[in-house]
Structure formats: C-alpha cells, structure tokens
Amino acid sequence: METCTAVKVTPTAAGDVEVRCAKPADHVTRGDLQHEARLGAFPVRWRSS
C-alpha cells in the first residue's frame, strides 16, 4: 500500500522531529483531511491546510 506523502515537524524533548503520515495516499481526496503518524507510542495528528 502506498502511503500519504504529507510530513509535519513536531517538537519533542530531544528537538524537532519530522513525521510522515501513515494513512493511504488517497485519504485526502476521499474527504479524510486528518493526517496521522506515530512517534514512538504517541500519535501525531494534523489537518491539511
């Protein structure tokens, strides 16, 4: 499965880290505007602008 190419820089205690959306590549075109990634055990969510 091809994943979404959206990325987000999120702050952590060790500095900023870039995370990549783990949802399918077409989720935005299907109306799901929320991207989602995991940073260790923590979910990182953001919306397309």
SEGU-306918 format. One line per field, with one value per residue (C-alpha): chain; z, x, y negated; residue in three letters. Coordinates in nm, 3 decimals. Each point is the difference from the previous one (the first is absolute). Layout:
# SEGU-306918
guvo <- [A,...];
zz <- [Z,...];
xx <- [X,...];
yy <- [Y,...];
zaro <- [ALA,...];
//
This chain:
# SEGU-306918
guvo <- [A,A,A,A,A,A,A,A,A,A,A,A,A,A,A,A,A,A,A,A,A,A,A,A,A,A,A,A,A,A,A,A,A,A,A,A,A,A,A,A,A,A,A,A,A,A,A,A,A];
zz <- [0.000,-0.092,0.287,0.009,-0.068,0.260,0.261,0.317,0.227,0.360,0.312,0.243,0.309,-0.217,-0.267,-0.307,-0.182,-0.345,-0.017,-0.310,-0.030,0.014,-0.162,-0.361,-0.270,-0.107,0.342,-0.058,-0.337,0.169,0.247,0.299,0.063,0.320,-0.039,0.259,0.100,0.306,0.187,0.219,0.199,-0.063,-0.280,-0.199,-0.186,-0.222,-0.270,-0.355,-0.052];
xx <- [0.000,0.128,-0.010,-0.073,0.293,-0.100,0.262,-0.006,0.276,-0.099,0.188,0.138,0.217,0.299,-0.077,-0.221,-0.077,-0.155,-0.283,-0.176,-0.369,-0.065,-0.344,-0.069,0.114,-0.356,-0.154,-0.019,-0.174,-0.254,-0.086,0.215,0.199,0.170,0.352,0.133,0.342,0.156,0.302,0.087,-0.317,-0.144,-0.243,0.066,-0.300,-0.038,-0.231,0.069,-0.015];
yy <- [0.000,-0.344,-0.250,-0.370,-0.233,-0.264,-0.083,-0.207,-0.126,0.061,-0.113,0.260,-0.018,0.091,-0.263,-0.023,0.324,0.045,0.256,0.135,0.081,0.375,-0.006,0.113,-0.242,-0.093,-0.068,-0.379,0.037,0.229,-0.277,0.104,-0.320,0.121,0.138,0.241,0.131,0.160,-0.119,0.294,0.073,-0.346,-0.086,-0.317,-0.139,-0.307,-0.130,-0.106,-0.373];
zaro <- [MET,GLU,THR,CYS,THR,ALA,VAL,LYS,VAL,THR,PRO,THR,ALA,ALA,GLY,ASP,VAL,GLU,VAL,ARG,CYS,ALA,LYS,PRO,ALA,ASP,HIS,VAL,THR,ARG,GLY,ASP,LEU,GLN,HIS,GLU,ALA,ARG,LEU,GLY,ALA,PHE,PRO,VAL,ARG,TRP,ARG,SER,SER];
//
